[in-house]
Amino acid sequence: MRINNYSNIPQVYKLNQAKKMNAAYGANAYSKDEVSISQTGKDFQTVYQALARTPDVREEKVAELKSQIESGNYNVSTADFASKLLENYNAAALY
């Protein structure tokens, strides 16, 4: 005896697979996935958006220093410069 109709085999398998899934997971085997975001996640998103809107450079401070430099009124304390230089050197030495 020869069976020529092989095209029905996948259809039978899919029906059996669906029956097995319904039995294993109940009637809601084909329900949609749901996503819920916690309050912490929502708060994080709010803070992230606020930081994204905040500029990285304080334009008013840059303009003030620029005008002082251009007018020749900008003075740097040598003690402050030396302390910052040593501070940066020591920080780099730790790495």
JOKA-V545533 format. One line per field, one symbol per residue. phi: phi as a letter, one per 40 degrees, with the letter a starting at -180 (. if undefined). psi: psi as a letter, one per 20 degrees, with the letter a starting at -180 (. if undefined). burial: + if it has 24 or more other ideal C-beta (glycine too) atoms within 12 Angstrom, else -. Layout:
BEGIN
phi: ???
psi: ???
burial: ???
END
This chain:
BEGIN
phi: .bbbccccccccccccccccccccbgcccbcccbbbbcccccccccccccccccccbcdccccccccccccgccbbccccccccccccccccccc
psi: ppoiniiighggghghgghgghhgjaikhkrqqqppprhggggghggghghhipqhpnhhgggghghgghijjoppphggggghghghghhhhh.
burial: -----------------------------------------------------------------------------------------------
END
